[in-house]
Amino acid sequence: MTANDYDFVAMLWTNSNGVGVNPDDSKENISKYLQRNPNTSFVAIENNEIVGAILAGHDGYRGFIHHTAVSVSHRGLGVGTKLVNAAVDAIRSEGINKVVLVAFKTNNLGNSFWEKQGFKVREDLYYRDLRINN
């Protein structure tokens, strides 16, 4: 994935139930993320159209998957699994040993997918955030 993919990827994320897109996901912020993590985010393309995308990277210690989506017309074909495998392999190749993600509890389709990918639910943690700029 590159910053040039942003408009198509943002549309895919926005139109995918269970993907929480917010103002922090601006083109500027995603571009900065991709500059910092140039080898770990991917798009799936068919007939010159982006049909899937995964935004992933690391901080030097932990890998993170932020947004993953596959167009409805391409679900169930292994596109999501290929994207996850590519991101995890890329993160692993950079010396990172663990990948984490956050999924909405109500996203049954997404949570089923993540379980099949081997991601386990952590019941011993609270997810917390702090908005530092309005």
MDAnalysis code that builds the backbone (N, CA, C; Angstrom):
import MDAnalysis as mda
import numpy as np

u = mda.Universe.empty(402, n_residues=134, atom_resindex=np.repeat(np.arange(134), 3), trajectory=True)
u.add_TopologyAttr("name", ["N", "CA", "C"] * 134)
u.add_TopologyAttr("resid", np.arange(1, 135))
u.add_TopologyAttr("resname", ["MET", "THR", "ALA", "ASN", "ASP", "TYR", "ASP", "PHE", "VAL", "ALA", "MET", "LEU", "TRP", "THR", "ASN", "SER", "ASN", "GLY", "VAL", "GLY", "VAL", "ASN", "PRO", "ASP", "ASP", "SER", "LYS", "GLU", "ASN", "ILE", "SER", "LYS", "TYR", "LEU", "GLN", "ARG", "ASN", "PRO", "ASN", "THR", "SER", "PHE", "VAL", "ALA", "ILE", "GLU", "ASN", "ASN", "GLU", "ILE", "VAL", "GLY", "ALA", "ILE", "LEU", "ALA", "GLY", "HIS", "ASP", "GLY", "TYR", "ARG", "GLY", "PHE", "ILE", "HIS", "HIS", "THR", "ALA", "VAL", "SER", "VAL", "SER", "HIS", "ARG", "GLY", "LEU", "GLY", "VAL", "GLY", "THR", "LYS", "LEU", "VAL", "ASN", "ALA", "ALA", "VAL", "ASP", "ALA", "ILE", "ARG", "SER", "GLU", "GLY", "ILE", "ASN", "LYS", "VAL", "VAL", "LEU", "VAL", "ALA", "PHE", "LYS", "THR", "ASN", "ASN", "LEU", "GLY", "ASN", "SER", "PHE", "TRP", "GLU", "LYS", "GLN", "GLY", "PHE", "LYS", "VAL", "ARG", "GLU", "ASP", "LEU", "TYR", "TYR", "ARG", "ASP", "LEU", "ARG", "ILE", "ASN", "ASN"])
u.atoms.positions = np.array([
    [0.844, -1.172, 0.000],
    [0.000, 0.000, 0.000],
    [0.893, 1.239, 0.000],
    [0.485, 2.227, -0.779],
    [1.182, 3.495, -0.793],
    [0.168, 4.614, -0.543],
    [0.667, 5.796, -0.307],
    [-0.215, 6.950, -0.104],
    [-1.097, 7.189, -1.329],
    [-0.623, 6.816, -2.509],
    [-1.421, 6.985, -3.729],
    [-2.675, 6.113, -3.724],
    [-2.706, 5.071, -2.911],
    [-3.871, 4.187, -2.813],
    [-4.943, 4.739, -1.878],
    [-4.635, 5.810, -1.172],
    [-5.475, 6.259, -0.069],
    [-6.948, 6.427, -0.444],
    [-7.259, 7.154, -1.506],
    [-8.662, 7.442, -1.820],
    [-9.473, 6.162, -1.995],
    [-8.912, 5.185, -2.676],
    [-9.624, 3.927, -2.908],
    [-9.710, 3.097, -1.627],
    [-8.634, 3.083, -0.869],
    [-8.608, 2.315, 0.380],
    [-9.559, 2.934, 1.401],
    [-9.547, 4.250, 1.516],
    [-10.445, 4.925, 2.463],
    [-11.906, 4.649, 2.112],
    [-12.219, 4.614, 0.828],
    [-13.587, 4.295, 0.410],
    [-13.945, 2.862, 0.792],
    [-12.999, 1.940, 0.606],
    [-13.226, 0.548, 0.979],
    [-13.465, 0.442, 2.482],
    [-12.613, 1.082, 3.280],
    [-12.791, 1.049, 4.738],
    [-14.132, 1.652, 5.143],
    [-14.470, 2.788, 4.561],
    [-15.709, 3.487, 4.919],
    [-16.933, 2.645, 4.588],
    [-16.871, 1.880, 3.515],
    [-18.017, 1.085, 3.083],
    [-18.032, -0.329, 3.661],
    [-17.117, -0.616, 4.585],
    [-17.051, -1.952, 5.190],
    [-17.559, -1.890, 6.627],
    [-18.640, -2.610, 6.884],
    [-19.162, -2.676, 8.247],
    [-18.092, -3.225, 9.175],
    [-17.992, -2.628, 10.350],
    [-17.059, -3.118, 11.348],
    [-15.692, -2.458, 11.306],
    [-15.430, -1.613, 10.302],
    [-14.171, -0.869, 10.243],
    [-14.457, 0.528, 10.782],
    [-13.797, 0.879, 11.854],
    [-14.032, 2.163, 12.501],
    [-13.146, 3.251, 11.936],
    [-13.619, 3.945, 10.925],
    [-12.855, 5.034, 10.312],
    [-13.227, 6.327, 11.028],
    [-12.216, 7.133, 11.343],
    [-12.458, 8.395, 12.032],
    [-11.526, 9.466, 11.466],
    [-11.644, 10.708, 11.940],
    [-10.808, 11.788, 11.389],
    [-9.299, 11.523, 11.484],
    [-8.864, 10.696, 12.417],
    [-7.440, 10.362, 12.504],
    [-6.949, 9.599, 11.283],
    [-7.869, 9.019, 10.527],
    [-7.520, 8.241, 9.344],
    [-7.453, 9.106, 8.092],
    [-7.001, 10.328, 8.247],
    [-6.881, 11.259, 7.125],
    [-5.760, 10.798, 6.188],
    [-5.777, 11.346, 4.990],
    [-4.726, 11.014, 4.019],
    [-3.360, 11.389, 4.582],
    [-3.275, 12.536, 5.231],
    [-2.002, 12.980, 5.802],
    [-1.500, 11.994, 6.855],
    [-2.373, 11.574, 7.764],
    [-1.951, 10.661, 8.832],
    [-1.610, 9.272, 8.305],
    [-2.406, 8.767, 7.373],
    [-2.116, 7.451, 6.804],
    [-0.810, 7.516, 6.016],
    [-0.572, 8.607, 5.317],
    [0.687, 8.766, 4.576],
    [1.883, 8.739, 5.526],
    [1.769, 9.422, 6.663],
    [2.850, 9.403, 7.660],
    [3.078, 7.990, 8.179],
    [1.994, 7.269, 8.421],
    [2.101, 5.896, 8.919],
    [2.814, 5.015, 7.893],
    [2.438, 5.169, 6.643],
    [3.053, 4.365, 5.584],
    [4.525, 4.725, 5.381],
    [4.888, 5.979, 5.574],
    [6.302, 6.362, 5.495],
    [7.089, 5.700, 6.615],
    [6.483, 5.609, 7.770],
    [7.132, 5.006, 8.934],
    [7.184, 3.485, 8.836],
    [6.213, 2.914, 8.157],
    [6.093, 1.460, 7.974],
    [5.900, 1.162, 6.485],
    [6.938, 1.324, 5.686],
    [6.762, 1.247, 4.226],
    [6.565, -0.156, 3.660],
    [6.810, -1.204, 4.450],
    [6.804, -2.565, 3.898],
    [5.755, -3.488, 4.497],
    [4.825, -2.963, 5.279],
    [3.966, -3.855, 6.057],
    [2.470, -3.727, 5.772],
    [2.061, -2.798, 4.934],
    [0.648, -2.621, 4.574],
    [0.475, -2.999, 3.104],
    [-0.676, -3.585, 2.785],
    [-0.870, -4.142, 1.451],
    [-2.264, -3.870, 0.913],
    [-2.363, -3.869, -0.411],
    [-3.650, -3.853, -1.093],
    [-3.739, -5.090, -1.970],
    [-4.955, -5.557, -2.175],
    [-5.229, -6.643, -3.122],
    [-5.892, -5.997, -4.337],
    [-5.377, -6.296, -5.506],
    [-5.870, -5.670, -6.735],
    [-6.340, -6.747, -7.703],
    [-7.509, -6.507, -8.275],
    [-8.021, -7.368, -9.343],
    [-8.594, -6.469, -10.422],
    [-8.189, -6.701, -11.648],
    [-8.644, -5.880, -12.784],
    [-8.441, -4.390, -12.512],
    [-7.265, -4.032, -12.013],
    [-6.898, -2.640, -11.720],
    [-7.791, -1.983, -10.668],
    [-8.459, -2.772, -9.853],
    [-9.324, -2.242, -8.790],
    [-8.862, -2.801, -7.451],
    [-8.786, -1.942, -6.445],
    [-8.440, -2.393, -5.099],
    [-9.647, -3.097, -4.505],
    [-9.474, -4.377, -4.176],
    [-10.569, -5.182, -3.634],
    [-10.318, -5.569, -2.176],
    [-9.165, -5.201, -1.642],
    [-8.847, -5.485, -0.251],
    [-7.674, -4.639, 0.190],
    [-7.608, -4.399, 1.501],
    [-6.503, -3.599, 2.033],
    [-6.281, -3.932, 3.496],
    [-5.011, -3.864, 3.910],
    [-4.657, -4.034, 5.312],
    [-3.631, -2.965, 5.671],
    [-3.917, -2.226, 6.740],
    [-2.996, -1.228, 7.270],
    [-2.328, -1.849, 8.487],
    [-1.039, -2.080, 8.389],
    [-0.309, -2.756, 9.455],
    [1.093, -2.173, 9.562],
    [1.646, -2.289, 10.750],
    [2.998, -1.799, 10.962],
    [3.483, -2.195, 12.336],
    [4.530, -1.530, 12.795],
    [5.061, -1.829, 14.120],
    [5.768, -0.609, 14.677],
    [6.012, -0.657, 15.969],
    [6.704, 0.430, 16.657],
    [8.118, 0.026, 17.063],
    [8.596, -1.088, 16.510],
    [9.901, -1.611, 16.882],
    [9.813, -2.676, 17.951],
    [8.651, -2.834, 18.546],
    [8.440, -3.798, 19.623],
    [7.242, -4.699, 19.341],
    [6.107, -4.111, 18.980],
    [4.889, -4.860, 18.683],
    [4.393, -4.493, 17.299],
    [3.831, -5.495, 16.638],
    [3.165, -5.252, 15.373],
    [1.708, -4.918, 15.630],
    [1.137, -4.125, 14.743],
    [-0.259, -3.707, 14.873],
    [-0.965, -3.834, 13.541],
    [-2.176, -4.351, 13.583],
    [-3.066, -4.313, 12.434],
    [-4.153, -3.317, 12.797],
    [-4.310, -2.298, 11.958],
    [-5.261, -1.228, 12.263],
    [-6.571, -1.373, 11.510],
    [-6.518, -1.478, 10.211],
    [-7.732, -1.604, 9.401],
    [-7.510, -2.699, 8.363],
    [-8.493, -3.575, 8.264],
    [-8.467, -4.614, 7.236],
    [-9.862, -4.686, 6.637],
    [-9.947, -4.701, 5.327],
    [-11.250, -4.809, 4.670],
    [-11.085, -5.475, 3.313],
    [-12.117, -6.217, 2.937],
    [-12.199, -6.842, 1.617],
    [-13.572, -6.490, 1.061],
    [-13.623, -6.115, -0.201],
    [-14.907, -5.777, -0.813],
    [-15.851, -6.974, -0.713],
    [-17.119, -6.678, -0.580],
    [-18.128, -7.732, -0.418],
    [-18.032, -8.746, -1.552],
    [-17.789, -8.277, -2.765],
    [-17.731, -9.172, -3.926],
    [-16.553, -10.136, -3.886],
    [-15.567, -9.891, -3.016],
    [-14.377, -10.738, -2.971],
    [-14.200, -11.465, -1.637],
    [-15.192, -11.393, -0.791],
    [-15.101, -12.095, 0.488],
    [-15.292, -13.586, 0.278],
    [-14.644, -14.363, 1.133],
    [-14.741, -15.812, 1.048],
    [-13.832, -16.422, -0.002],
    [-12.994, -15.612, -0.621],
    [-12.099, -16.096, -1.675],
    [-10.650, -16.176, -1.211],
    [-10.401, -15.900, 0.053],
    [-9.041, -15.970, 0.581],
    [-8.263, -14.665, 0.497],
    [-8.899, -13.592, 0.025],
    [-8.203, -12.311, -0.109],
    [-7.766, -11.800, 1.258],
    [-8.669, -11.832, 2.238],
    [-8.329, -11.357, 3.582],
    [-7.197, -12.157, 4.199],
    [-7.245, -13.455, 4.053],
    [-6.180, -14.314, 4.591],
    [-4.838, -13.989, 3.941],
    [-4.825, -13.784, 2.635],
    [-3.579, -13.437, 1.947],
    [-3.041, -12.095, 2.435],
    [-3.929, -11.125, 2.657],
    [-3.498, -9.826, 3.168],
    [-2.903, -9.957, 4.567],
    [-3.580, -10.707, 5.435],
    [-3.072, -10.898, 6.800],
    [-1.732, -11.612, 6.769],
    [-1.624, -12.661, 5.979],
    [-0.355, -13.392, 5.896],
    [0.770, -12.498, 5.389],
    [0.487, -11.670, 4.392],
    [1.515, -10.772, 3.860],
    [1.960, -9.782, 4.930],
    [1.011, -9.206, 5.661],
    [1.351, -8.233, 6.704],
    [2.120, -8.891, 7.840],
    [1.651, -10.035, 8.301],
    [2.328, -10.733, 9.405],
    [3.735, -11.161, 8.984],
    [3.871, -11.687, 7.779],
    [5.200, -12.084, 7.292],
    [6.132, -10.880, 7.202],
    [5.614, -9.749, 6.718],
    [6.442, -8.543, 6.604],
    [6.864, -8.039, 7.977],
    [5.948, -8.060, 8.927],
    [6.263, -7.623, 10.292],
    [7.281, -8.575, 10.916],
    [7.079, -9.864, 10.724],
    [8.022, -10.864, 11.241],
    [9.417, -10.645, 10.655],
    [9.489, -10.340, 9.376],
    [10.784, -10.155, 8.726],
    [11.522, -8.929, 9.259],
    [10.814, -8.055, 9.942],
    [11.436, -6.880, 10.556],
    [11.787, -7.130, 12.021],
    [11.717, -8.407, 12.444],
    [12.168, -8.786, 13.772],
    [11.135, -8.637, 14.875],
    [9.884, -8.502, 14.516],
    [8.806, -8.349, 15.503],
    [8.169, -9.722, 15.728],
    [7.904, -10.051, 16.985],
    [7.433, -11.395, 17.335],
    [5.964, -11.497, 17.726],
    [5.243, -10.372, 17.798],
    [3.836, -10.418, 18.203],
    [3.076, -9.338, 17.461],
    [1.878, -9.682, 17.000],
    [1.010, -8.741, 16.305],
    [-0.303, -8.669, 17.064],
    [-0.781, -7.446, 17.281],
    [-2.037, -7.234, 17.995],
    [-2.989, -6.418, 17.130],
    [-4.265, -6.474, 17.481],
    [-5.278, -5.676, 16.798],
    [-6.437, -5.437, 17.741],
    [-7.256, -4.469, 17.389],
    [-8.480, -4.160, 18.122],
    [-9.642, -4.382, 17.168],
    [-10.666, -5.094, 17.634],
    [-11.868, -5.326, 16.831],
    [-13.086, -4.983, 17.685],
    [-14.081, -4.366, 17.069],
    [-15.313, -4.069, 17.783],
    [-15.986, -5.368, 18.219],
    [-16.469, -5.407, 19.445],
    [-17.142, -6.604, 19.953],
    [-18.341, -6.987, 19.090],
    [-19.012, -5.996, 18.532],
    [-20.221, -6.255, 17.742],
    [-19.939, -6.661, 16.305],
    [-18.680, -6.696, 15.910],
    [-18.317, -7.058, 14.536],
    [-18.167, -8.580, 14.450],
    [-19.297, -9.274, 14.403],
    [-19.281, -10.741, 14.405],
    [-18.530, -11.322, 13.211],
    [-18.744, -10.756, 12.023],
    [-18.057, -11.259, 10.835],
    [-16.551, -11.081, 10.980],
    [-16.133, -9.895, 11.392],
    [-14.709, -9.625, 11.570],
    [-14.089, -10.486, 12.653],
    [-14.770, -10.615, 13.774],
    [-14.219, -11.417, 14.862],
    [-14.108, -12.891, 14.498],
    [-15.049, -13.387, 13.735],
    [-14.958, -14.763, 13.249],
    [-13.737, -14.920, 12.344],
    [-13.522, -13.943, 11.465],
    [-12.362, -13.963, 10.579],
    [-11.072, -13.973, 11.397],
    [-10.957, -13.086, 12.384],
    [-9.722, -12.996, 13.169],
    [-9.468, -14.274, 13.954],
    [-10.514, -14.904, 14.471],
    [-10.349, -16.197, 15.153],
    [-9.763, -17.228, 14.196],
    [-10.285, -17.270, 12.969],
    [-9.780, -18.224, 11.976],
    [-8.325, -17.948, 11.613],
    [-7.906, -16.696, 11.751],
    [-6.517, -16.337, 11.466],
    [-5.590, -16.647, 12.642],
    [-6.156, -17.095, 13.758],
    [-5.352, -17.457, 14.920],
    [-5.243, -16.381, 15.986],
    [-5.907, -15.250, 15.814],
    [-5.876, -14.183, 16.810],
    [-6.838, -14.526, 17.946],
    [-6.344, -14.487, 19.158],
    [-7.130, -14.846, 20.341],
    [-7.608, -13.597, 21.071],
    [-8.761, -13.720, 21.706],
    [-9.301, -12.638, 22.523],
    [-8.563, -12.611, 23.850],
    [-8.170, -11.421, 24.272],
    [-7.535, -11.230, 25.573],
    [-8.601, -10.699, 26.531],
    [-8.983, -11.488, 27.509],
    [-9.986, -11.073, 28.490],
    [-9.357, -10.365, 29.686],
    [-8.022, -10.366, 29.760],
    [-7.337, -9.813, 30.920],
    [-6.923, -8.355, 30.743],
    [-7.349, -7.725, 29.642],
    [-6.928, -6.365, 29.346],
    [-8.118, -5.435, 29.166],
    [-7.885, -4.163, 29.413],
    [-8.811, -3.111, 29.018],
    [-8.139, -2.319, 27.907],
    [-8.871, -2.010, 26.881],
    [-8.367, -1.130, 25.835],
    [-8.704, 0.291, 26.269],
    [-7.735, 1.153, 26.304],
    [-7.942, 2.536, 26.719],
    [-7.345, 3.468, 25.685],
    [-7.954, 4.636, 25.547],
    [-7.357, 5.659, 24.708],
    [-7.560, 7.023, 25.334],
    [-6.776, 7.975, 24.880],
    [-6.820, 9.333, 25.369],
    [-6.696, 10.257, 24.176],
    [-7.681, 11.075, 23.942],
    [-7.637, 12.055, 22.848],
    [-6.795, 13.232, 23.329],
    [-5.666, 13.493, 22.667],
    [-4.789, 14.569, 23.112],
    [-4.912, 15.824, 22.255],
    [-5.525, 15.710, 21.096],
    [-5.832, 16.862, 20.244],
    [-7.266, 16.722, 19.798],
    [-8.027, 17.775, 19.899],
    [-9.443, 17.712, 19.483],
    [-9.549, 17.952, 18.056],
])
